Amino acid sequence: MRDVETDGRVAPDADPGPAATAPYRFAEQHTPPSAQRASEVAQTTFEHVYEVDPRLMQVHVLQQVFPNWDTLRIMRSRHDHLAWMHRHFASTVVTGSELLAEVEAEAQTGEAVRNPHVPAPGTGSTDGLGAR
């Protein structure tokens, strides 16, 4: 702990406290690795981290300076967060492979499975937006 003079200043012979383990370099922490294009609208900077191409995010959603370590922290904790969400809110967990199989089956039969959240044709809207 630092020794403080009565007027609030740090005493000249005071313990400076613990030393930094590594210097903080703003440019190093806020400049991600070169982006690799993943698709027309996505890119990847860190392994398994996909982002919307920043050029598409300049008008309505301004980007903020985001340190590399925070991106990696969020990426590394995503499985824990997803497991927590499943435990607290999901009565059923549907995998991506199940969804893809359903989409492929629809494409082969030409029939789509009706979304229960969309009114059936001819029933009209219940929220007033399309009601007559």
Buried (B, 14 or more C-beta within 10 A) or exposed (E): EEEEEEEEEEEEEEEEEEEEEEEEEEEEBEEBEEBEEEEEEEBBBBEEBEBEBEEEEEEEEEEEEEBBEEBBEEBEEEEEEEEEEEEEEEEEEEEEEEEEEEEEEEEEEEEEEEEEEEEEEEEEEEEEEEEE
